[in-house]
Amino acid sequence: MKELTLQDIETIVHRDENRVMEAKETTGELVKGMQSGCAFLNTDGGWLFFGIHPTKLTILGQDVADRTRQEIAWEMRKFAPAIDLAAQYIPVTGREGKMVIALYFPAPIFDRTPYTYDGKPYYKVENTTMPMPREMFDERIRLSDPKKFSWELTACEGATLRDIDNKTLVAAINKGINKGRIPASAAAARSTVERLRPFNVLTGKDGVTNGAVALFGKNPVRFFSHCKIKLARFEGKNMDKFRDQLVVEANLFQQLEAIVDFCRKHMFLSGNQDDFDSKNELTVPLKVVREAALNLLAHRTWWGEARVPSVNIFDDRVEFMNPGSFPPGTKPKDFLKRPHSEPVNEKIATALFKGGEMEGWGRGIPDMYDLCKTAGMPDPEFDFVPNYVCLTIRFKKPLMPYVGGDVNGPVNGPVNGPVNGDVNGLSDSLKEVYYIVLKNPGIKNKQVADLRSKPASTVKKQLTVLRKNGLIEYRGSDKTGGYYPVKS
């Protein structure tokens, strides 16, 4: 690295990037400075300066004696793994004997063990140096040597071949053969061991791994309680009220089908419900749902048993909450520029591919973006919260008010009457207006128009048609009255 000048330092400290720069007034704060240096090594890299006011960012310099240099060298030896760091000493013009001490800490190489200083790891949260949580440190350790710390390749304690569901296994083999991903000879396998071999999820002595149980187990939660997924349909745009919820305790192939079935149940709009490729079947294209579900199952982390993935459907969006993170050093847009695959669970991802579920390597995120764009929907959104990645897919058009059975009762009466009769013959737009009245007894014309983003005059004509069909009625005065569903 080139020797810094005072002008270089001025540029660095004033470019408003506090996350990658730390200033200390003197080496009296040497220990805190080195903690920040450790955080730089574990986050995005950065500069550490001594001799600069930490808030005013004015260059003051400090006295530098041989003892000062020795103390800095001694503290640099406390980093593990060992790293070659060099301190620069830059004289301050007009302040005789004063120097700025500069140390550069490079950005991390994410396939290496995380750094510690004096036996403790640190990382940056915005511009603050924080002790690294144990879970994050352990996760970094595992990522530094995936094969050594692989959860999916670890022998499943207590599990035997009898715990494998051969029905799921045979179905995956047949589907894989049909797609040319498994040799046709695999269909002749008669033992569970021979059937598992194409998926490479056995130990060296043909024992059952965690990955085998997660993929094909009869009852995986017997061995790890977090091999499940939570599915929920909420009313409105927040989590105040459940409409339906389900916890699926099953293997990954069964979880995938459960997610698809749940989404088809609650996001169905129009089209042929038996046609899985119907473009109009779901608010979100089915291929997007399947791709998001596969990412959820293939790339989740397994070491934290308190973390369970979930799929949450709201009126305006669906959220896929995945325990884990993107591969270190990458962002979603990196996969759009150059599609590639970095599965956290390589064997599980490969088994889902060989079993005919995944359609290709590294195309998941680009395909979701392309499919949403084709459907006229907003781009998928990725958000990161501690220990989770959240994929949000927003609907082009909100779901109709829920009519599958209100847990609080008011919808249940009319649903079994006119909904199964005259409503079935209505146009989609009239059905939508009817469902709004059904869910909101006493609602006014303007309120219906606001919910549908339509002119009040248009909605009034639709309400009139529904009244003539005997499906709704108007009660009360012109000022205070509203529309109500007609009970059968």
Order of alpha helices (4+ residues) and beta strands (2+ residues): alpha-beta-alpha-beta-beta-alpha-beta-beta-beta-beta-beta-beta-alpha-alpha-alpha-alpha-beta-beta-alpha-alpha-beta-beta-alpha-alpha-alpha-beta-beta-alpha-alpha-alpha-alpha-beta-beta
